[in-house]
Amino acid sequence: MNTLPELNYVQPFLALPKPLYSQVMPQGLSNPRLVIGSASTAGLLGLDVNTLEQADSLQLISGQGVLNTWQPIAMKYTGHQFGQYNPQLGDGRGLLLAQVQHRGSVWDMHLKGAGSTPYSRQGDGRAVLRSSIREFLGSEALAALGIPTTRALCVVDSDTPVYREQAESGAMLMRVSASHIRFGHFEFCSFGKQPQLLQTLCDFVIEQHYPQLIEHEHKYLEFYKHTVHKTASLMAQWQSIGFAHGVMNTDNMSILGETFDFGPFAFLDDYEAGFICNHSDYQGRYAFNRQPNIARWNLSVLAQALLPLIDKEQLVEQLEGFDEVFAAHYFAIMNNKFGLLAPHDVHQPFIEQSLVMLETCKLDYCVFFRQLSDIHEPQVHTYIRNLCLDIRAFDDWYEQYQQTLRRDGQADHEQARASRKQRMNLVNPKYILRNYLAQNAIAAAQQGDYSLVQTLHKVLLNPFDEQPEFSEYANLPPDWGKKLEISCSS
């Protein structure tokens, strides 16, 4: 394992035309302190995570200096924000420092909170400790759940004041990803009437991420098809795990179908189909149950941007496949969550009715599914039933579930139940990043105690394991923790 200066750096993005980026140096933080580092993310880079605490490494990850092998840039892009096109976007508080080649993969290293850039729009370009901790924990939690996401290498705290609603500690987060290219990059090229720049960008993405398409007769269409399918699959995973992103603007959509730009995100507590996690989303545009449709809308915007390169009818045909891909992935996952074996389309009506029951009964989404594998046990059955706001609705559903299992050909004996429980506990996590847990960790960190952040990270690395020593983190949230308001600056 290596230190930061010893990694194998490249910067292929610099080969692209200058309108796509500006070269910018980071603005360092004062008295930097390492809050936390991710060993699993460091492993992607071939980096020894323990070296991040060294003085020379702290200088680099706090923006106090750069390596000669780094060539920091701020990317230029545009995008649709809450449905309205905004041409004045770009990396306003983050810099792509370089890319690391390791074991056949290439990873972006992106320093978030590195200060102002030409795209900051009068902002200070800083990040605060609370938002940095939330992104670190959120991205690492999703990765452990098996959901495509950008990663987080580390968080640095400092004495640099940053002013939001009040003075807060400035922080930096090192984000790691296969790509930081967004739908908004293509909007910038196309809507800015730069077709050659658009083609150059598409060729770059294909060369970097889909080399098998380089000689394909319809390489741009195939690239779009991959994006549609990956995005549909990601939405299926978000919905199945109960993850609400909060700000699905097109500039927050990864071209690789990864969870990107963590702002006011949340995992569901009580199941609520129309849950809104962003208190600035007054119209509910990005409500939980609207996420798949918003993703499809965003893909239509991307299709419009690609019109100079691809026939409209072909783009429409690929976009129309979104719903089928999403449904196939989503109901297959939900089938597994309920422990069912027959093809997912057989059980789709039951799954949809089950979600209605969860909302009617105000049941906690994570706790319900984790306990579901033992619901035949009287103690567990009584526990879940007593949580229900509408007990009759639950009793009717439970009878239907038993009938569904019988029609599914699952025997009702101890061995069959044990086998089903094992399957279900591999897809139904015991631990998720609840907002109140993140808030408790943030509050401690703001007082200089990073231990709760580190403990919570450790728990979330193994979300499907029992971890009895950490069972308190699987408890139902307190009432105050269910309605925490999270904003884009959080």
Protein Blocks (a to p, Z undefined) as FASTA:
>chain_A
ZZfklpccddfklmpcfklpccddddddehiadfbdcfklmmmnopafklmmpmklmmmm
nopaccfkbccddddddddeehiacfbgcjfkbccfbacdeehiacddddehiapcfkln
opaoiacfklmmmmmmmmmmmmmnopacdddfbdcddfbdcddfbccdddddddddfbfc
dfklmmmmmmnopaklmmmmmmmmmmmmmmmlmmpmklmlmmmmmmmmmmmmmmmmmmmn
opafhpacfklccfklpaehiakdcddfbdcfklcfbfklmnommgmklmmmmmmmmmmm
mmmmmmmmpcfklmmmmmmmmmmmmmmmmmmmmmmmnopabdfklmmmmmmmmmmmmmmn
opafklmmmmmmmmmpmklmmmmmmmpmblmlmmmmmmmmmmmmmmnopacbfklmmmmm
mmmmmmmcfbdcdfklmmmmmmmmmnopaklmmmmmmmmmmmmbnklmlmmmmpccdfkl
mmcccdfkZZ
